[in-house]
């Protein structure tokens, strides 16, 4: 008689089960955390996001749009000045 209940092999099985529960639980937690983090960049209602963007553009003047394009680096200073003069003369 061993006197330890399950013996050494029983204890090893419990440790192995606990190890795999922790590994699988950690993987599930990681996936859920990453998925929850990505939700902030995804709009809840995509059509509302498009409406908001188009409303912002429709309320902007051509000069505001030109300034935004220059600030984003889409056009250089010479192009900005040329387009600004065309807007003032046009």
C-alpha positions as CSV (number, residue, x, y, z in Angstrom):
1,X,0.0,0.0,0.0
2,X,1.3,3.4,-1.0
3,X,-0.5,5.5,1.6
4,X,-0.8,8.6,-0.7
5,X,-4.2,7.9,-2.2
6,X,-3.6,8.2,-5.9
7,X,0.1,7.6,-5.9
8,X,2.7,9.5,-7.9
9,X,1.0,8.9,-11.2
10,X,-2.3,10.3,-10.0
11,X,-0.6,13.5,-8.9
12,X,1.2,13.8,-12.3
13,X,-2.1,13.4,-14.1
14,X,-3.6,16.3,-12.0
15,X,-0.6,18.5,-12.7
16,X,-0.9,17.7,-16.5
17,X,-4.6,18.5,-16.5
18,X,-4.0,21.8,-14.6
19,X,-1.2,22.7,-17.0
20,X,-3.4,22.2,-20.1
21,X,-6.4,24.1,-18.5
22,X,-4.0,27.0,-17.9
23,X,-2.6,26.9,-21.5
24,X,-6.0,26.7,-23.1
25,X,-7.5,29.3,-20.8
26,X,-4.6,31.6,-21.6
27,X,-5.1,31.2,-25.3
28,X,-8.8,31.9,-25.1
29,X,-8.1,35.0,-23.0
30,X,-5.5,36.2,-25.5
31,X,-7.8,35.8,-28.5
32,X,-10.7,37.5,-26.7
33,X,-8.5,40.4,-25.6
34,X,-7.1,40.9,-29.1
35,X,-10.6,40.7,-30.6
36,X,-12.0,43.2,-28.1
37,X,-9.1,45.6,-28.8
38,X,-9.8,45.5,-32.6
39,X,-13.5,46.4,-32.1
40,X,-12.6,50.0,-31.2
41,X,-11.3,50.6,-34.8
42,X,-14.3,49.0,-36.4
43,X,-17.4,51.2,-36.5
44,X,-20.5,49.7,-35.1
45,X,-22.6,50.8,-38.0
46,X,-20.5,51.2,-41.2
47,X,-23.2,53.2,-43.1
48,X,-23.1,55.7,-40.2
49,X,-19.4,56.1,-40.5
50,X,-19.7,56.8,-44.2
51,X,-22.5,59.3,-43.6
52,X,-20.3,61.1,-41.0
53,X,-17.4,61.3,-43.4
54,X,-19.5,62.6,-46.3
55,X,-21.2,65.1,-44.0
56,X,-17.8,66.4,-42.9
57,X,-16.7,66.8,-46.5
58,X,-19.9,68.4,-47.7
59,X,-19.7,71.0,-44.9
60,X,-16.1,71.8,-45.9
61,X,-15.2,74.6,-48.3
62,X,-12.9,73.8,-51.2
63,X,-10.1,75.7,-49.4
64,X,-10.6,73.6,-46.3
65,X,-10.3,70.4,-48.4
66,X,-7.2,71.8,-50.1
67,X,-5.6,72.7,-46.7
68,X,-6.4,69.2,-45.5
69,X,-4.7,67.6,-48.5
70,X,-1.6,69.8,-48.0
71,X,-1.5,68.9,-44.3
72,X,-1.7,65.2,-45.1
73,X,1.1,65.5,-47.6
74,X,-1.0,64.6,-50.6
75,X,0.2,67.7,-52.4
76,X,3.3,69.8,-52.1
77,X,3.6,73.5,-51.4
78,X,3.7,74.5,-55.1
79,X,0.6,72.5,-55.9
80,X,-1.1,74.0,-52.9
81,X,-0.3,77.5,-53.9
82,X,-1.4,77.0,-57.5
83,X,-4.7,75.4,-56.5
84,X,-5.3,78.1,-53.9
85,X,-4.8,80.8,-56.5
86,X,-7.1,79.0,-58.9
87,X,-9.8,78.8,-56.2
88,X,-9.5,82.6,-55.5
89,X,-9.7,83.5,-59.2
90,X,-12.3,80.9,-60.1
